[in-house]
Amino acid sequence: MSHSIDSVLSQIRSYQTQLGQGARPVADLPRSDAIDTLRGVQPGTVAGSVPSFSETLRGALEGVNGAQAKAGALAQAFERGEPGADLARVMIASQQSQVAFRATVEVRNRLVQAYQDVMNMPL
């Protein structure tokens, strides 16, 4: 299971570097704003504009849902024989939605495990 998580994380990192959005290592960040930068707050901005955890999670789930809807629509278009839907695009969209769904399931599993760990802590 750990291998699959590492695999998904390495794919995400490779996509970020391909898009030119590679994140700087934490060690390269100045110590004063390292936490804000990790949370997505640019130096000099108000920290209140950072989306909450639930908003971030909702956005991620909507993204997964969108990827699955796109893959389904492309598959249906391919089945109908529409000219813009070739097999390669259908397969790529399908694989992207599978990777996004697997990553979402792994995040859910980690959250459930963290919740169980917290609930089992002695007082």
LINTADA-V814284 format. One record per backbone hydrogen bond with DSSP energy under -0.5 kcal/mol. NH is the residue of the N-H (numbers start at 1). CO is the residue of the C=O. Records with the same first field share a line. If there is no record, write none. Layout:
BEGIN
NH=CO ; CO
END
This chain:
BEGIN
5=1
6=2
7=3
8=4
9=5
10=6
11=7
12=8
13=9
14=10
15=11
16=12
17=13
18=14
19=15
20=17
21=16
28=25
29=25 ; 26
33=30
34=31
37=33
38=34
39=35
40=37
41=36
42=40
45=42
49=46
50=47
56=52
57=53
58=54
59=55
60=56
61=57
62=58
63=59
64=60
65=61
66=62
67=63
68=64
69=65
70=66
71=67
72=68
73=69
74=70
75=71
76=72
77=73
78=74
79=75
80=76
81=77 ; 78
82=77
85=82
86=84
90=86
91=87
92=88
93=89
94=90
95=91
96=92
97=93
98=94
99=95
100=96
101=97
102=98
103=99
104=100
105=101
106=102
107=103
108=104
109=105
110=106
111=107
112=108
113=109
114=110
115=111
116=112
117=113
118=114
119=115
120=116
121=118
END
